[in-house]
Amino acid sequence: MQRTAVLLLQMGGPRNLEEVESYIRSLFQDKNLVRLPWPLSLVRTPLSWWVAKRRSPKVKQQYVKIGGGSPNNRITQEQAIALEEALAQYGDFRCYAGLTYTPPGIQQAWRQSLNDGCSAWIVLPLFPHYCVASTGAVLAELDRCCTMEKLTKDFRVIERWWQHQSYLQLLADRTLKTLKQAEKKGGCPSHLLISAHGIPVSYQRAGDPYVQEIEACVFQLKTLLPLNQKVSLAYQSRATPVKWVGPSTIEMLERLGAKGERNIVVLPISFVNDHIETLYEIDQQLKEIAEEAGVVHYQRVPMFNTDEEFIQVLKSIILEQ
């Protein structure tokens, strides 16, 4: 029987405070993630060292507030274990976590799959929507590893899966449950604020489909929610001084507060795992901004992480391949 490897690709995150600086440095060295204009592109490496040294003290304090490190690596590895168990009755599958900026790296996962006797590969980036800065970045790293080691590139890649009905339904179910909780706790109907990770406008102008896919996903999600549910879309995590797509989540929270919205539920639609953007940015930083804007009850839709329902979604996506 053919043994098939399933590579779950993620960016990962610093597992402890000691890894924060090197993690930031790796992010800025990635040409797919951070596009630098000429002549800054000529000094990308020394610039990345300078940026990491400058930003790491502040970022470390953020990680302190979520326990001292990102859970993203651990969660991705646990997802691989759970998915392998879920696929066991359908064939000989081996599942691996491959991360771009922290261990276990994509190269390490690929080597392990070869050592385990795999002869077919399915690659699933854990980003529902395609973006050159996320899906494109992890696939570029996979391609680099294969080229460097002169390995086969005979694999099937699932570049996007936001339109998969099981994913949309689970997203809607999770959102509806949280909306009902918020209405009960807040004492009034809640406004759903969908927060996607932002990208520079230049990416969109260059043809990146990310914003279009986010908007299409939101449209499909709204068809699964009550007709009277109030919904807004915004973008978070601006990281560079260039113009980013908007409105920003900060701007939208302030706008909703000014309009008298007092019960806000935030849905992070770009992510499947908890990390710094959910545990610190949304749960702490944006919550404080919402409260300053007059919001009385503020709640986030939980991430999927290793929930059994989400593993079943991944299983169905893999089996379709």
C-alpha positions as a Markdown table, in Angstrom:
| # | Residue | x | y | z |
|---|---|---|---|---|
| 1 | Met | 0.0 | 0.0 | 0.0 |
| 2 | Gln | 1.3 | 3.5 | -0.9 |
| 3 | Arg | 2.2 | 5.6 | 2.1 |
| 4 | Thr | 1.1 | 9.2 | 1.8 |
| 5 | Ala | 2.6 | 12.1 | 3.7 |
| 6 | Val | 0.4 | 15.0 | 4.7 |
| 7 | Leu | 2.4 | 18.2 | 5.3 |
| 8 | Leu | 0.7 | 20.7 | 7.5 |
| 9 | Leu | 2.5 | 24.0 | 6.8 |
| 10 | Gln | 2.5 | 27.0 | 9.2 |
| 11 | Met | 4.6 | 30.0 | 10.1 |
| 12 | Gly | 5.0 | 28.9 | 13.7 |
| 13 | Gly | 6.1 | 31.4 | 16.4 |
| 14 | Pro | 8.8 | 31.8 | 19.0 |
| 15 | Arg | 8.4 | 29.1 | 21.6 |
| 16 | Asn | 10.0 | 31.1 | 24.3 |
| 17 | Leu | 11.4 | 34.6 | 24.8 |
| 18 | Glu | 14.9 | 33.6 | 23.7 |
| 19 | Glu | 13.5 | 32.9 | 20.2 |
| 20 | Val | 11.7 | 36.2 | 19.7 |
| 21 | Glu | 14.6 | 38.1 | 18.1 |
| 22 | Ser | 15.6 | 35.4 | 15.7 |
| 23 | Tyr | 11.9 | 34.9 | 14.8 |
| 24 | Ile | 11.5 | 38.6 | 13.9 |
| 25 | Arg | 14.7 | 38.4 | 11.9 |
| 26 | Ser | 13.5 | 35.4 | 9.9 |
| 27 | Leu | 10.2 | 37.2 | 9.1 |
| 28 | Phe | 12.0 | 40.2 | 7.7 |
| 29 | Gln | 14.4 | 38.1 | 5.7 |
| 30 | Asp | 11.5 | 36.4 | 3.9 |
| 31 | Lys | 11.0 | 38.2 | 0.5 |
| 32 | Asn | 7.5 | 36.8 | 0.1 |
| 33 | Leu | 6.4 | 38.1 | 3.5 |
| 34 | Val | 8.2 | 41.5 | 3.5 |
| 35 | Arg | 8.7 | 43.3 | 0.2 |
| 36 | Leu | 11.3 | 46.0 | 0.3 |
| 37 | Pro | 11.7 | 48.7 | -2.3 |
| 38 | Trp | 15.1 | 49.3 | -4.0 |
| 39 | Pro | 17.6 | 50.1 | -2.6 |
| 40 | Leu | 16.5 | 48.7 | 0.8 |
| 41 | Ser | 16.2 | 45.3 | -0.8 |
| 42 | Leu | 20.0 | 45.3 | -1.3 |
| 43 | Val | 20.5 | 45.4 | 2.4 |
| 44 | Arg | 17.7 | 43.1 | 3.5 |
| 45 | Thr | 19.9 | 41.0 | 5.8 |
| 46 | Pro | 21.5 | 43.7 | 7.9 |
| 47 | Leu | 18.2 | 45.6 | 7.9 |
| 48 | Ser | 16.5 | 42.5 | 9.3 |
| 49 | Trp | 19.0 | 42.3 | 12.1 |
| 50 | Trp | 18.5 | 45.9 | 13.0 |
| 51 | Val | 14.7 | 45.6 | 12.9 |
| 52 | Ala | 14.8 | 42.5 | 15.1 |
| 53 | Lys | 17.1 | 44.1 | 17.6 |
| 54 | Arg | 14.9 | 47.2 | 17.7 |
| 55 | Arg | 11.5 | 45.5 | 17.9 |
| 56 | Ser | 12.3 | 42.4 | 20.1 |
| 57 | Pro | 12.1 | 44.2 | 23.5 |
| 58 | Lys | 8.5 | 45.3 | 22.9 |
| 59 | Val | 7.5 | 42.1 | 21.2 |
| 60 | Lys | 8.9 | 40.1 | 24.1 |
| 61 | Gln | 6.6 | 42.0 | 26.5 |
| 62 | Gln | 3.7 | 41.0 | 24.4 |
| 63 | Tyr | 4.7 | 37.3 | 24.6 |
| 64 | Val | 5.1 | 37.6 | 28.3 |
| 65 | Lys | 1.4 | 38.6 | 28.5 |
| 66 | Ile | 0.4 | 35.4 | 26.7 |
| 67 | Gly | 2.6 | 33.0 | 28.8 |
| 68 | Gly | 6.1 | 33.6 | 27.5 |
| 69 | Gly | 5.8 | 32.1 | 24.0 |
| 70 | Ser | 3.6 | 31.2 | 21.1 |
| 71 | Pro | 1.4 | 28.0 | 21.3 |
| 72 | Asn | 1.3 | 27.8 | 17.5 |
| 73 | Asn | 4.1 | 25.3 | 17.1 |
| 74 | Arg | 2.7 | 22.9 | 19.7 |
| 75 | Ile | -0.9 | 23.2 | 18.3 |
| 76 | Thr | 0.3 | 22.5 | 14.7 |
| 77 | Gln | 2.1 | 19.4 | 15.9 |
| 78 | Glu | -0.9 | 18.2 | 17.8 |
| 79 | Gln | -3.1 | 18.8 | 14.8 |
| 80 | Ala | -0.8 | 16.6 | 12.7 |
| 81 | Ile | -1.0 | 13.8 | 15.3 |
| 82 | Ala | -4.8 | 14.1 | 15.5 |
| 83 | Leu | -5.2 | 14.2 | 11.7 |
| 84 | Glu | -3.1 | 11.1 | 11.3 |
| 85 | Glu | -5.3 | 9.2 | 13.7 |
| 86 | Ala | -8.5 | 10.5 | 11.9 |
| 87 | Leu | -7.1 | 9.3 | 8.5 |
| 88 | Ala | -5.9 | 5.9 | 9.8 |
| 89 | Gln | -9.0 | 4.0 | 8.6 |
| 90 | Tyr | -8.8 | 5.4 | 5.1 |
| 91 | Gly | -5.2 | 4.4 | 4.1 |
| 92 | Asp | -1.6 | 4.6 | 5.1 |
| 93 | Phe | -1.1 | 8.2 | 6.0 |
| 94 | Arg | 1.6 | 10.0 | 7.9 |
| 95 | Cys | 1.1 | 13.6 | 9.0 |
| 96 | Tyr | 3.8 | 16.1 | 9.7 |
| 97 | Ala | 4.0 | 19.7 | 11.0 |
| 98 | Gly | 6.3 | 21.9 | 9.0 |
| 99 | Leu | 7.0 | 25.5 | 10.1 |
| 100 | Thr | 8.8 | 28.2 | 8.2 |
| 101 | Tyr | 10.5 | 30.3 | 10.9 |
| 102 | Thr | 10.9 | 28.0 | 13.9 |
| 103 | Pro | 11.4 | 24.2 | 14.5 |
| 104 | Pro | 10.2 | 21.8 | 13.3 |
| 105 | Gly | 11.1 | 23.2 | 9.9 |
| 106 | Ile | 9.6 | 22.2 | 6.6 |
| 107 | Gln | 12.9 | 20.7 | 5.5 |
| 108 | Gln | 12.9 | 18.6 | 8.7 |
| 109 | Ala | 9.3 | 17.4 | 8.0 |
| 110 | Trp | 10.1 | 16.5 | 4.4 |
| 111 | Arg | 13.2 | 14.5 | 5.4 |
| 112 | Gln | 11.2 | 12.7 | 8.0 |
| 113 | Ser | 8.5 | 11.8 | 5.5 |
| 114 | Leu | 11.2 | 10.3 | 3.2 |
| 115 | Asn | 12.7 | 8.3 | 6.1 |
| 116 | Asp | 9.2 | 7.0 | 6.9 |
| 117 | Gly | 8.9 | 5.6 | 3.4 |
| 118 | Cys | 6.3 | 8.0 | 2.0 |
| 119 | Ser | 6.0 | 8.0 | -1.8 |
| 120 | Ala | 3.2 | 10.5 | -2.2 |
| 121 | Trp | 2.7 | 13.9 | -0.6 |
| 122 | Ile | -0.3 | 16.2 | 0.0 |
| 123 | Val | 0.6 | 19.7 | 1.1 |
| 124 | Leu | -1.9 | 21.6 | 3.2 |
| 125 | Pro | -0.9 | 25.1 | 4.3 |
| 126 | Leu | -3.0 | 26.0 | 7.3 |
| 127 | Phe | -4.3 | 29.2 | 5.8 |
| 128 | Pro | -7.8 | 29.0 | 4.4 |
| 129 | His | -7.3 | 31.9 | 2.0 |
| 130 | Tyr | -4.4 | 32.2 | -0.4 |
| 131 | Cys | -2.0 | 35.1 | 0.1 |
| 132 | Val | 1.6 | 35.4 | -1.2 |
| 133 | Ala | 2.6 | 36.4 | 2.4 |
| 134 | Ser | 1.3 | 33.3 | 4.0 |
| 135 | Thr | 0.5 | 30.4 | 1.7 |
| 136 | Gly | 3.0 | 31.7 | -0.9 |
| 137 | Ala | 5.7 | 32.0 | 1.8 |
| 138 | Val | 5.4 | 28.5 | 3.1 |
| 139 | Leu | 5.2 | 27.0 | -0.4 |
| 140 | Ala | 8.2 | 29.0 | -1.4 |
| 141 | Glu | 10.1 | 27.5 | 1.5 |
| 142 | Leu | 9.0 | 24.0 | 0.6 |
| 143 | Asp | 10.2 | 24.6 | -3.0 |
| 144 | Arg | 13.5 | 25.9 | -1.7 |
| 145 | Cys | 14.0 | 22.8 | 0.5 |
| 146 | Cys | 13.2 | 20.4 | -2.4 |
| 147 | Thr | 15.5 | 22.3 | -4.8 |
| 148 | Met | 18.4 | 22.4 | -2.3 |
| 149 | Glu | 18.2 | 18.7 | -1.5 |
| 150 | Lys | 17.3 | 17.7 | -5.1 |
| 151 | Leu | 14.2 | 16.0 | -3.9 |
| 152 | Thr | 11.1 | 15.0 | -5.8 |
| 153 | Lys | 8.4 | 17.7 | -6.2 |
| 154 | Asp | 5.7 | 15.2 | -7.0 |
| 155 | Phe | 3.1 | 16.5 | -4.5 |
| 156 | Arg | -0.4 | 17.8 | -4.5 |
| 157 | Val | -0.9 | 21.3 | -3.0 |
| 158 | Ile | -4.1 | 22.5 | -1.6 |
| 159 | Glu | -3.6 | 26.3 | -1.9 |
| 160 | Arg | -6.9 | 27.4 | -0.6 |
| 161 | Trp | -9.8 | 25.8 | 1.2 |
| 162 | Trp | -12.0 | 28.5 | 2.5 |
| 163 | Gln | -14.8 | 27.6 | 0.1 |
| 164 | His | -15.0 | 24.0 | 1.5 |
| 165 | Gln | -18.5 | 23.6 | 2.8 |
| 166 | Ser | -17.5 | 21.8 | 5.9 |
| 167 | Tyr | -15.1 | 24.6 | 6.9 |
| 168 | Leu | -17.7 | 27.3 | 6.2 |
| 169 | Gln | -20.3 | 25.4 | 8.2 |
| 170 | Leu | -18.0 | 24.9 | 11.2 |
| 171 | Leu | -17.0 | 28.6 | 11.0 |
| 172 | Ala | -20.7 | 29.5 | 11.1 |
| 173 | Asp | -21.6 | 27.1 | 13.9 |
| 174 | Arg | -18.7 | 28.4 | 16.0 |
| 175 | Thr | -19.7 | 32.0 | 15.3 |
| 176 | Leu | -23.4 | 31.5 | 16.1 |
| 177 | Lys | -22.6 | 29.8 | 19.4 |
| 178 | Thr | -20.4 | 32.8 | 20.4 |
| 179 | Leu | -23.0 | 35.3 | 19.3 |
| 180 | Lys | -25.6 | 33.6 | 21.4 |
| 181 | Gln | -23.3 | 33.6 | 24.4 |
| 182 | Ala | -22.5 | 37.3 | 23.9 |
| 183 | Glu | -26.1 | 38.3 | 23.6 |
| 184 | Lys | -26.9 | 36.5 | 26.9 |
| 185 | Lys | -23.9 | 38.0 | 28.7 |
| 186 | Gly | -24.2 | 41.4 | 27.2 |
| 187 | Gly | -27.9 | 41.7 | 27.5 |
| 188 | Cys | -28.4 | 43.0 | 23.9 |
| 189 | Pro | -27.8 | 41.8 | 20.3 |
| 190 | Ser | -24.1 | 41.7 | 19.3 |
| 191 | His | -22.4 | 43.1 | 16.3 |
| 192 | Leu | -20.1 | 40.7 | 14.5 |
| 193 | Leu | -16.8 | 42.2 | 13.6 |
| 194 | Ile | -14.8 | 39.9 | 11.3 |
| 195 | Ser | -11.1 | 40.7 | 11.5 |
| 196 | Ala | -8.8 | 39.4 | 8.8 |
| 197 | His | -5.0 | 39.8 | 8.9 |
| 198 | Gly | -4.1 | 42.8 | 6.8 |
| 199 | Ile | -1.8 | 43.1 | 3.8 |
| 200 | Pro | -0.2 | 46.1 | 2.1 |
| 201 | Val | -2.3 | 47.6 | -0.6 |
| 202 | Ser | 0.6 | 47.0 | -3.0 |
| 203 | Tyr | 0.1 | 43.3 | -2.7 |
| 204 | Gln | -3.5 | 43.6 | -3.8 |
| 205 | Arg | -2.6 | 45.9 | -6.7 |
| 206 | Ala | -0.1 | 43.3 | -7.8 |
| 207 | Gly | -2.8 | 40.7 | -8.2 |
| 208 | Asp | -2.8 | 39.0 | -4.8 |
| 209 | Pro | -6.3 | 37.3 | -4.5 |
| 210 | Tyr | -6.3 | 37.4 | -0.7 |
| 211 | Val | -8.7 | 40.4 | -0.1 |
| 212 | Gln | -11.1 | 39.1 | -2.8 |
| 213 | Glu | -11.1 | 35.6 | -1.2 |
| 214 | Ile | -11.7 | 37.1 | 2.3 |
| 215 | Glu | -14.6 | 39.1 | 1.0 |
| 216 | Ala | -16.1 | 36.1 | -0.8 |
| 217 | Cys | -15.7 | 34.0 | 2.3 |
| 218 | Val | -17.5 | 36.6 | 4.4 |
| 219 | Phe | -20.3 | 36.7 | 1.9 |
| 220 | Gln | -20.7 | 32.9 | 2.1 |
| 221 | Leu | -20.5 | 33.0 | 5.9 |
| 222 | Lys | -23.3 | 35.7 | 6.1 |
| 223 | Thr | -25.6 | 33.3 | 4.2 |
| 224 | Leu | -25.3 | 30.9 | 7.1 |
| 225 | Leu | -26.0 | 33.5 | 9.8 |
| 226 | Pro | -29.4 | 35.1 | 10.7 |
| 227 | Leu | -30.6 | 37.7 | 8.2 |
| 228 | Asn | -30.7 | 40.4 | 10.9 |
| 229 | Gln | -27.2 | 39.8 | 12.1 |
| 230 | Lys | -25.1 | 43.0 | 11.9 |
| 231 | Val | -21.7 | 42.2 | 10.3 |
| 232 | Ser | -18.6 | 44.3 | 9.6 |
| 233 | Leu | -15.2 | 43.4 | 8.0 |
| 234 | Ala | -11.9 | 45.0 | 9.0 |
| 235 | Tyr | -8.2 | 44.2 | 8.9 |
| 236 | Gln | -5.6 | 43.9 | 11.7 |
| 237 | Ser | -1.9 | 43.5 | 12.4 |
| 238 | Arg | -0.4 | 46.3 | 10.3 |
| 239 | Ala | 3.3 | 45.8 | 10.5 |
| 240 | Thr | 5.0 | 48.3 | 8.1 |
| 241 | Pro | 4.6 | 52.1 | 7.4 |
| 242 | Val | 3.2 | 51.6 | 3.9 |
| 243 | Lys | -0.5 | 51.8 | 3.1 |
| 244 | Trp | -2.4 | 48.7 | 4.1 |
| 245 | Val | -5.9 | 47.5 | 3.1 |
| 246 | Gly | -8.6 | 48.8 | 5.4 |
| 247 | Pro | -10.5 | 49.7 | 7.3 |
| 248 | Ser | -8.3 | 48.7 | 10.2 |
| 249 | Thr | -9.9 | 46.7 | 13.1 |
| 250 | Ile | -8.9 | 49.6 | 15.4 |
| 251 | Glu | -10.7 | 52.1 | 13.3 |
| 252 | Met | -13.8 | 49.9 | 13.0 |
| 253 | Leu | -14.0 | 49.3 | 16.8 |
| 254 | Glu | -13.9 | 53.1 | 17.3 |
| 255 | Arg | -16.5 | 53.6 | 14.6 |
| 256 | Leu | -18.8 | 51.0 | 16.1 |
| 257 | Gly | -18.4 | 52.4 | 19.6 |
| 258 | Ala | -19.3 | 55.8 | 18.3 |
| 259 | Lys | -22.4 | 54.4 | 16.7 |
| 260 | Gly | -23.6 | 53.0 | 20.0 |
| 261 | Glu | -22.7 | 49.4 | 19.6 |
| 262 | Arg | -22.1 | 48.0 | 23.1 |
| 263 | Asn | -21.8 | 44.3 | 22.4 |
| 264 | Ile | -19.0 | 43.2 | 20.0 |
| 265 | Val | -18.0 | 39.7 | 18.9 |
| 266 | Val | -14.7 | 39.5 | 17.0 |
| 267 | Leu | -14.2 | 36.7 | 14.5 |
| 268 | Pro | -10.5 | 36.3 | 13.4 |
| 269 | Ile | -11.2 | 34.8 | 10.0 |
| 270 | Ser | -7.6 | 34.4 | 8.7 |
| 271 | Phe | -6.4 | 32.1 | 11.5 |
| 272 | Val | -7.1 | 28.5 | 12.6 |
| 273 | Asn | -4.7 | 28.4 | 15.6 |
| 274 | Asp | -4.2 | 30.7 | 18.6 |
| 275 | His | -1.0 | 32.8 | 18.5 |
| 276 | Ile | 0.1 | 36.4 | 19.3 |
| 277 | Glu | -2.5 | 38.0 | 17.0 |
| 278 | Thr | -5.4 | 36.3 | 18.8 |
| 279 | Leu | -4.1 | 35.9 | 22.4 |
| 280 | Tyr | -2.6 | 39.4 | 22.7 |
| 281 | Glu | -3.7 | 41.7 | 19.8 |
| 282 | Ile | -7.4 | 40.7 | 19.8 |
| 283 | Asp | -7.9 | 39.5 | 23.4 |
| 284 | Gln | -6.0 | 42.3 | 25.1 |
| 285 | Gln | -4.9 | 45.2 | 22.9 |
| 286 | Leu | -8.1 | 45.5 | 20.8 |
| 287 | Lys | -10.3 | 44.7 | 23.8 |
| 288 | Glu | -8.9 | 47.7 | 25.6 |
| 289 | Ile | -9.5 | 49.9 | 22.5 |
| 290 | Ala | -13.1 | 48.6 | 22.3 |
| 291 | Glu | -13.8 | 49.4 | 26.0 |
| 292 | Glu | -12.4 | 52.9 | 25.5 |
| 293 | Ala | -14.8 | 53.3 | 22.6 |
| 294 | Gly | -17.8 | 52.5 | 24.9 |
| 295 | Val | -18.2 | 48.8 | 24.2 |
| 296 | Val | -19.5 | 47.0 | 27.3 |
| 297 | His | -19.3 | 43.4 | 26.3 |
| 298 | Tyr | -16.4 | 42.2 | 24.1 |
| 299 | Gln | -15.8 | 38.5 | 23.1 |
| 300 | Arg | -13.8 | 36.6 | 20.6 |
| 301 | Val | -14.9 | 33.5 | 18.6 |
| 302 | Pro | -12.5 | 30.7 | 19.7 |
| 303 | Met | -9.9 | 29.4 | 17.3 |
| 304 | Phe | -10.2 | 25.8 | 16.0 |
| 305 | Asn | -6.8 | 24.6 | 17.3 |
| 306 | Thr | -7.2 | 20.8 | 17.9 |
| 307 | Asp | -10.9 | 20.6 | 18.2 |
| 308 | Glu | -12.3 | 17.3 | 16.9 |
| 309 | Glu | -14.7 | 19.1 | 14.5 |
| 310 | Phe | -11.8 | 21.0 | 12.9 |
| 311 | Ile | -9.7 | 17.8 | 12.5 |
| 312 | Gln | -12.7 | 16.2 | 10.7 |
| 313 | Val | -12.8 | 19.2 | 8.3 |
| 314 | Leu | -9.1 | 18.8 | 7.6 |
| 315 | Lys | -9.7 | 15.0 | 7.1 |
| 316 | Ser | -12.5 | 15.7 | 4.5 |
| 317 | Ile | -10.3 | 18.1 | 2.6 |
| 318 | Ile | -7.4 | 15.6 | 2.5 |
| 319 | Leu | -9.6 | 12.7 | 1.4 |
| 320 | Glu | -10.9 | 14.7 | -1.5 |
| 321 | Gln | -7.3 | 14.7 | -2.9 |
